[in-house]
C-alpha cells in the first residue's frame, strides 16, 4: 500500500509499505481521509514521536475492510472514526482515570503507524461507528474536536464567561464553536492571519482583531485560551486574564518555548493557569456532537489533497494556508 512516511527529522516521503494485518482485537480501516495537525509538524521536527521512521496521521476515518479473530463489535463495511489514543491501563495515571497522561503513552500516527496511508490498523475499542448521515470523508474532524471537548472539560463550563482565544486556525475555531455552546457571553478572537480571522467572524465571534490592544477590555477576560503554541501569543495572553480568571494552554508549543509568569499576581488575583492534553474520555462525545452538526465541514476543511501530495500538504499547513487540510488516499 502507499503511505506517507516521516523517515527522519525534516524528511517526509510517500512510499510503498507492507499492507497491515490486524491482531485478534484489531481492525483494518480503508482510510477515507486523514487530517493534518500541528503534531505532525512536531514529529517532522523530531519531537513527540519516540522513534522514526513513522507513518503519521492520527486524525482519520474510513471503512472497516478487515477484522481480527476476536472482533465482534464491528463488521466489514462499517464506517468508523478512530480515536488514536493508546493507553497502557496499568500505570498510576491510567488507574486514576487520567489516561491522557499515561506514563507509557502511545498513539496511532505518533508511535505506531497511522492514517496517512491507504489502510491503517486500530484496536476495535478505538473505533466509533458513524451514523449514515455523516460523510466519512469529513469525520477526521472528530479527533481535533475531541481535543477541544477535553479543553472545555478542563475549563468546567464557566457559564457567563467573557472569552478571548488566540489563534483562529482549526483548533481556535473549534474552541470558538464550543464556547458559544457552553454559555460564554462573548468570544473574542485574535489572529495575525486576516483570512483565518475572517472565518472566525463568519462563525459568529463577538470581536476579531490582530491584537488584544485593539479591543477595549482593560479588566481582561475571564477565560483566555491559547490555541497557537506561539511564545509571543502565550506571553501576551497571560497578561490578559481578569481577576479570578483562567488561562488555558491549549495550543501545542515547541519543547523550547518559555513564558514568564508573575507569581504575586497569580496569588493576589486568584488566577488559574492550566493545560489540556489531547483526548480524555471525549472522543465518543465529540463524535456525537459532530453528528449533530456542531461543525460545518465545508468551513472547517479548506483543502482535500491526494495522499501523494502529503509532503506539499505539510508545507502548506506550516505556511498557515487554509484551515484543516486533509489528504485522501
N, C-alpha and C positions, 0 to 999 in steps of 0.2 A: 504494500500500500504506500501511498505518498503521505509524507508528514513534514511539517516544519521541525527543524532540529536546531537548538542553540548548542553549538559544538564547543564553544569556548567564549570567554568574555569578549564581546564585540563581534562575534562571528555567528551568523544565523544563515541556514540554507534550507532548501526544500529538497528532500531526498526520498529514495525508496527504502523502506524499513520493513521488517518482518510483520506479517499480519498478527494481530493479538489473539490470544487464546484465553477463554475465561476459566477461572478456577471454579470450584464447586459452588460457591456463593457469589459468583460474579456474572455480569452480562457483558456482551459486546454491543456497542452502540454505533450505528451508522450515523456519523455526525452530520447534522443538517446545517449547522452554523456554529462558529466559535468566536467569542468576543475577545478583543484585545484589552489589556488592562495595564495600569502603571506597574503592577507586579511583574509583568512580562519584561518591561524595560529594566527593572531592577535585576532580574535574572540575567538579562543580556549584559548588564554591567558587572556580573559576577557576584551579585548579592542574592540572598534568600535561598536559592537552590543549593542543597547540600553538595551535590556533585553535578558535573557536566560530562558528557552531553545529556540533554533532556528534550523531550518533545513537550513544548509548553501548551498552554490552553486550559484554564480552569473555569471558564465560562462557556459551557456548551450544552447542547441538547440534540436529540436525534431519535432514531427509531431502533428498537431492540432487534438485532438480527442473529443473536446467539445467546444461549443461556447455559449456565453451569448445571451440573448434575443434581444439585440440591436447591435450585431456584424454583419457587412456586408462586412468588408474589407478582411476577410479570411474565409476559409471554412474548414470543417473537411477533413483531408487528406493533407492539405497544409504543406509544410516543412518550418519551421521558425527558425531563430535565435532570441534570446531575449535580448534586452537592459535592464539591471537590474535597471536603474536609475528611481527613483520615486520622482519627484519634486512637490512642492506644487502649483507652478504657481501663488502664491499670495504674497510672501514676496518680499522685495526690490530687492534681488539678482535675483530671478526668473523674476521680471518685467524688469530688465535691461539686460536680456539675459544671466545671469550667474547662471543657474540652478544648476550647479555642486557645487555651494557654498550656496545652498538653506538653509535658517535658519531652515527649517523643513525637512532636507534631510533624505530620506529613500532609501532603495534599496532591491530588491529581493535577498534573500540569506544573508541579513545582518540584516534587521529589520522586514522582513516578510519572510515566508517560501520560500526556494529556490529550485534549480535544482538538488541537491544531493539526488534525490528521483526518484521513478518510474514515477511520474506525478508532474507537477507544474502549478500554475496559474500565468497568466501575463495579464496586460492590453493589449488590441488589439493594442493600439498605440505604444507599445513597441516591437511589433513583426515585423520582416523583413523577407519577403518571400525569399527563396533561389532558385536560378536557378537550373535547373535539373542536371547540370554537377557538382555541389558542393555536396560532400558527407556530409550529415547532421551530421555524427559522427565526422567530422573534424571541424565543424562550431563553437564549443566552442572557437576556436582561435580568432573569430571575436571580442569578448569583450575585451581581452587584446590588440588586435591590435587597437581597437578604443581608448584605453587609450594612446597608442603610437602616434596615429594620433593627439590627443589633445596635446601631448607633443610638436610635431612639429608645431602645430598652435601657441603655446606659443613662440617658437623659431623664428617664422616668416621667415622660409626658410633658411636664412644665406647662400646664394649661394657662393660657393668657400671656405667654411669654412673648417678648419682642426679640426676634431672632436675627442675627447677622451671619451670613455664610460667605466665606472666602472661597472663590472658585466656582464657575458655572460650567464646568465640564460635566460629564455624565454623572459623577457622584454628587457634585454640588447640586445639580438639578434634581436628582433623586431625593436629596435631603430637603430641598425646597418642596417637592410634592408631598413628602411625608409631614413636613412642618405644617403645611396647610391643613392636614388631616388630623393633627394631634393637638389642635387648639391654640396655635400661635395667633396672636392678634396682628402681628406684622412679620414679614420675612423680607429682609433687605439682602441684596446680592452684590458682591464685588468681583470684578474681573478686569484684567487689562486687555483681554481679548474681546473686542467690540461685537464680533459675530456671536460668540457664545453668550455674551451679556444680553444681546437681543433675544436670544432664545429664552433666557430667564424671564424677560419681560413678557414674551408671548405666553409663557406658562403661568403668569399672574403673580410675579413677585411684587412686593409693595413698592420698593425703590431699587434702582440699579445704578451703579456708579463704578468708576475705575478705582476710587479711593474712598475710604471712610470719611476723609476730610470733606468730601463733597456733600455729606449727609449731616443734617442738623440734629445731632443727638449727643450733646455734651455729657450726659449722665452715663452713656454707654448702653449696652444691650444685655438683656437678661441671659441670653444664650448666644455664645459666639462659637461658630463651628469652622474649623479649618478643613477644607476639602482639597487643598493644594499640595501639602507637604513642602511648600516653599518656605525657606527660612525667613524671608522678609515679611511674608504674609502672616506667619505664625507669630513673629515678634510683635507686629502691629496689632494682631488680634488679641494678644494677651493684655494689651493696654486698653482695649475697648470693652472689657467686661464690666458691667454695672455692679454696684454693691449687691452682695448675696447672689451674684450670677455664677454661671458655669461656662468654662471654656472646654470644648471637646476637640481633642486632636483626632481627627478622622482621616485626613489625608496621610498617605504613606511617604515618609521622608527618607532621604538617603541616610545611611548609618552616621555620616559625619555631621549631619545638621545639628545645630545647637541654638538654644534660645535662652535669654536671661529672664528670670522671674524676680519679683520684688516680695520677699517673704513677709515684710511688715504689712504691705498692702493686702496680701492674701489673708493674713491673720486679722487685720483690723476691719476688713470689709467682708470677711467670711466668703471668700471666692473659692470656688471648686475648680480644680484643673484635673481633667480625666481623659481617658482614651477609650477607643473602641477597636478591638482587634477582630477583623474578619467576621466569620459566621458563628453564631451560637444559638442553637435551637430556633433558628429564624428562617431556615430555607423553605420549609413547607408553608410557613405563614406568608413568606414573600411570594411563593407560587400561588397561594390563594388570593393575595392582593392583586397579583398580575392578572389573574383570570377575571377579576372584577373590572379591569381596565384602569387601574391606578396610574399606569404609564401609557403614553401613546407611542408605540414603536416607530411610527412614521416621523416623530420628532426626535426620539432618542437615538435611533440608528440612522446615522448620516451616510455611511458608506458600507457597501457589501462588495468585497473583493474576492477573487478566486484564491484558493489556497496557495497556488504557485506564486502569488504576489505577496506572500507573508512578509518577507524582508522589507519590501517597499511600504507595506501597511504599517509596520513598526516605525519606519522613518516618518510616515505621515502622522502617526499618533504622537510621536515625540515632538514633532513640529507644532502640535496643537491645532492641526487642521481637522475640522469636523467635530463630531461628538463621539458616540460609540461607533467603533469600526468593527465589523465582523468579517471573518473570512469564511468562504463557502467551499468545502471540498468538492 
